[in-house]
């Protein structure tokens, strides 16, 4: 008989895991969808990320007059999530993508206050900035859910997250800077490459929540090769996964290269619309967790 679960875990769809995904259901993590905005009839119209199929998203991004937008300004959605979970949980931990490039963490902080003011409940809620995106946010959320399933308290989970989160890294190689340029989420980084007449492909990562360069190469393939080398040099790993933005074949090639250095399971995940809006089609990345 498993111990009673005391803590419910929340994340957002910027983690590359969406509410309907099997992984979300099986892990017991509640995924709050962010908003996607498509340019329709001379204005942007909002849709929940949960309501847009991946294939439809890529088609609309390619065909649209303007690049879709994303929004993490969803405090109301988070309030409703906290209300629902507080009916069955003693406490909640809510883990979100980096606050340096999204407002969803701020939405969760506001959502917590609104929840407490509205319900007058004293349910303990911890809001965590993962300082990452995509699967690098999902990893700690899934870790937290596994600990909760074993009966861990909120304090025990927070202590474990403090130990584990610094051991998680994301590396990614973009095929193009067009989406980053148009989206405006990494202006300083983009300007540096646009100023160069050379064709340079960086390996991108997050340092203290901010997108930055980890390495660079003269072609996308060489940059991906460098990314694989960086994983091989990262030491002993407990988890490794590949993510891609509508680039499954390239992702499979990266997985095959990684399998020479890492003998464990290496799942491949679609990055999802929230990440793909900014990274663009063709992006491939890896997320690792050190021992």
Secondary structure by P-SEA (a helix, b strand, c coil): ccccccbbbbbccccccccccaaaaaacbbbbbbbbbbbcccbbbbbbcccccaaaaaaaaaaccccbbbbcccaaaaaaaaaaaaacccbbbbbbccccccaaaaaaaaaaaaaaaacccccbbbbbcccccaaaaaaaaaaaaaaaaacccaaaaaaaaaaccccbbbbbccccaaaaaaacccaaaaaaaaacccccccbbbbcccbbbbccccccaaaaaaaaaaaaaaccccccccccccccaaaaaaaaaaaaaccccbbbbbcccccccccccccccbbbbbcc
